């Protein structure tokens, strides 16, 4: 009896996987499937699809979606490390730009709600595209959602 249960269980599992694959394939054909988080040239890009479904801060979302990022909740602003910490005495926070303007500190990551954003690009290498200055501790580009 245990063999037949395993067989039925395996068949049900395979049928479920096939249904998921057919659904994803149909979405891709219709152009409705955009990845939530994608990597491009060493950068992690969080798209509007995932950002606009969130009701939490950008920092909380990034803690979940950017596995290489380390955060130490400190006062007044969190310490954020994309490439590890360089020394105990020197801050190793990435450069953060919001719609092209350099932020003074990492507090912005905890203050802005993800639902208000269009896209976030995280460059651990510190070499962003688009004319932004490089930073040895990484760069985070935040693009606010605009009213249509």
Secondary structure, DSSP 8 states (H G I E B T S, - for coil): -HHHHHHHHHHHHHHHHHHHHHHHHHHHHHT----SEEEETTEEEE-HHHHTT--SBHHHHHHHH-TT-EEE--SSS-EEESS----SSS----EEEETTEE-SSTHHHHHSBGGGEEEEEEETTS--SSS----TT-EEEEEE----
